[in-house]
């Protein structure tokens, strides 16, 4: 069974903040602006699923995988994927 997280809804100010934010990796290096889901992460990211070798208990039930959908965003923003980095958010106006 797959556990599916509830889809988040981001407002335009939240999307703008995320589009201009440059996250840091574990060594303190800045990654590209707008990155919301890294391809290199071992943890669950937006728009990605993760399978477990065995089962994981969530809310008292056992699941073999977990999925976190991309958030719902206003029409003036979009997600795009870069093959080397992951999923980004950007304004359609830029």
Steps between C-alpha positions, in 0.01 A plus 500: 500500500622852419455788744412820311554831680237771470572748221612839629367824352750782455394862464670743260719653779609150608585409138698823458694431822580144390593607145758746634636279778832321451513204742825378654626144488646322805841662439356853487529541122221695332295310243317668208210732581154348490605140571219327692587131442855378453573187298790425737295488821443176690190654659148545368473806273212676324379305196698191589435166664719285717476124552608327817692176532235355724220705649462834679234583757309823435196588712487144635495329158780329306599637157755380245542840331427869543410771246504880543312679218609832357316789664209678333631836379350815344488508116776763478758249629626174356713200592781386276747215524874520448647153445810562712337686791132419541173693508490880508230766526508822297277782390361476147564874460881473515 
